[in-house]
């Protein structure tokens, strides 16, 4: 990941992806992830153009359970969006993987659905 000189507010697509993850989260993790999204700053972006980004949460927020937040996928193009959490339940990064196509940045949330484990 390429660090950003200063933490910045998430771009609309980055925030929309985290909101989409909160929409499919289960249990208390739905509210926890919404609160985390409201306070998150972007700390780094992947340099390959895939749209992956690291998150910094600078305020106290409730913990999310990683097992309650499923991955999101798309078939056209083949994409997986994987939320990565710290051991304390704070969102650490959002990993975007393009499997067959060239990376095109953060995918539109409307193009995504629950992954096979969701």
LINNORUR-V822019 format. One record per residue. PHI is phi as a letter, one per 20 degrees, with the letter a starting at -180 (NA if undefined). Layout:
BEGIN
phi->PHI
phi->PHI
END
This chain:
BEGIN
phi->NA
phi->e
phi->f
phi->e
phi->g
phi->c
phi->g
phi->c
phi->f
phi->f
phi->f
phi->g
phi->f
phi->f
phi->f
phi->f
phi->f
phi->f
phi->f
phi->f
phi->f
phi->f
phi->f
phi->d
phi->f
phi->d
phi->l
phi->f
phi->f
phi->g
phi->f
phi->f
phi->f
phi->f
phi->f
phi->f
phi->f
phi->f
phi->d
phi->f
phi->c
phi->e
phi->d
phi->a
phi->c
phi->f
phi->e
phi->e
phi->n
phi->f
phi->o
phi->f
phi->b
phi->e
phi->d
phi->c
phi->d
phi->e
phi->d
phi->f
phi->b
phi->f
phi->f
phi->d
phi->e
phi->g
phi->f
phi->e
phi->c
phi->f
phi->f
phi->d
phi->c
phi->c
phi->e
phi->c
phi->f
phi->f
phi->c
phi->c
phi->d
phi->d
phi->f
phi->d
phi->d
phi->f
phi->g
phi->e
phi->n
phi->e
phi->f
phi->d
phi->a
phi->c
phi->e
phi->d
phi->d
phi->e
phi->e
phi->d
phi->d
phi->f
phi->g
phi->c
phi->n
phi->f
phi->f
phi->f
phi->g
phi->f
phi->e
phi->d
phi->b
phi->g
phi->f
phi->g
phi->e
phi->e
END
